[in-house]
Amino acid sequence: MCRIGLAAFLLLFAGLVVADAQAQQRGGLYAVPCEGCSVQQMREVADAELDIGGVIVYNLANAQMISIIKTPYGVMHDGPISAELQYYFDDLVGLYQANGNSLDYIVELTDFQGGLSFQVASQPDNLPLSATEALASSSRMNNLRNYLYSTYVGYIAGAHTFLRPFNPVTWLNPDYGLIRTQVIFPDGSSIVLYFDPGSNDVSQWTYSPGTARDANNNSIPQNAEEFAGGGYREYDFSGLPQSSINDWVNWAAMNGIPVTGGQTGRMGCTSAGGSTVCTWIAF
């Protein structure tokens, strides 16, 4: 009996070591969501995720979280959940439920020129006025990220009710459970940033690649390779303010891409032979 008990303990300990290594590799705990699942379904998800080791399976909608450790023989055991992780998860659930069962938030910078402006009203020139400008100017993007870090935490946390998700000791891995903010600029363009507690960056708000869009929902290229998408891509600028179009043309120039022809409401970008050219399309 003692030998069996010791063997089981060693297997559980090995599972914890593997789980901890996975956590360090991912920058947080190895965790997967299972929204709307029963506890049995959460255990089935854990079984499918693991060959050996540990995993956290959570359900924000039902405020449930389980820890599972799987031994080399395929036996699953309930693993430990630290008090700090439980506190963090409870606050994350609180944010999720207070925001209509979502971790996605929206900040319209034009709204922050009034009573909820915090520091923006006093320093409006330091923030990007469009998504293109945010991509083109690292200093203004950093100003935006620092602004979110210094003021928006308190804004969405409801007067410091839920602060632990922003400064956790133990947290869910960066692939899931992210608090995201869509920033909408005065010209109607937008980007998405997510809060990464495991980031070494001071602000911890990180731009989510590929999320920059103008007011017409055109995807704004992040670099020269994305203008033509590896071949050909068209953009609809009809109805956009001239300032937004100028920003886009300037961003193309900064990436070494010429824009030819007379301005119309539509542009096509072509990539061939290692170079990209964008041309206004005549109607």
HELIX and SHEET records of a PDB file:
HELIX    1   1 CYS A    2  ARG A   26  1                                  25    
HELIX    2   2 VAL A   39  GLU A   49  1                                  11    
HELIX    3   3 ALA A   83  ALA A   98  1                                  16    
HELIX    4   4 LEU A  109  GLN A  113  5                                   5    
HELIX    5   5 PRO A  124  ASN A  126  5                                   3    
HELIX    6   6 ALA A  131  ALA A  136  1                                   6    
HELIX    7   7 SER A  138  TYR A  147  1                                  10    
HELIX    8   8 LEU A  148  TYR A  152  3                                   5    
HELIX    9   9 VAL A  153  ALA A  157  1                                   5    
HELIX   10  10 ARG A  164  PHE A  166  5                                   3    
HELIX   11  11 ALA A  224  GLU A  226  5                                   3    
HELIX   12  12 GLN A  242  MET A  254  1                                  13    
SHEET    1   A 4 ALA A  31  PRO A  33  0                                        
SHEET    2   A 4 GLY A  53  ASN A  59  1                                        
SHEET    3   A 4 GLN A  64  LYS A  70 -1                                        
SHEET    4   A 4 MET A  76  ASP A  78 -1                                        
SHEET    1   B 4 ASP A 104  GLU A 108  0                                        
SHEET    2   B 4 ILE A 179  ILE A 184  1                                        
SHEET    3   B 4 SER A 190  PHE A 195 -1                                        
SHEET    4   B 4 TRP A 205  TYR A 207 -1                                        
SHEET    1   C 4 TYR A 232  ASP A 236  0                                        
SHEET    2   C 4 ARG A 266  ALA A 272 -1                                        
SHEET    3   C 4 SER A 275  TRP A 280 -1                                        
SHEET    4   C 4 VAL A 259  THR A 260  1                                        
END                                                                             
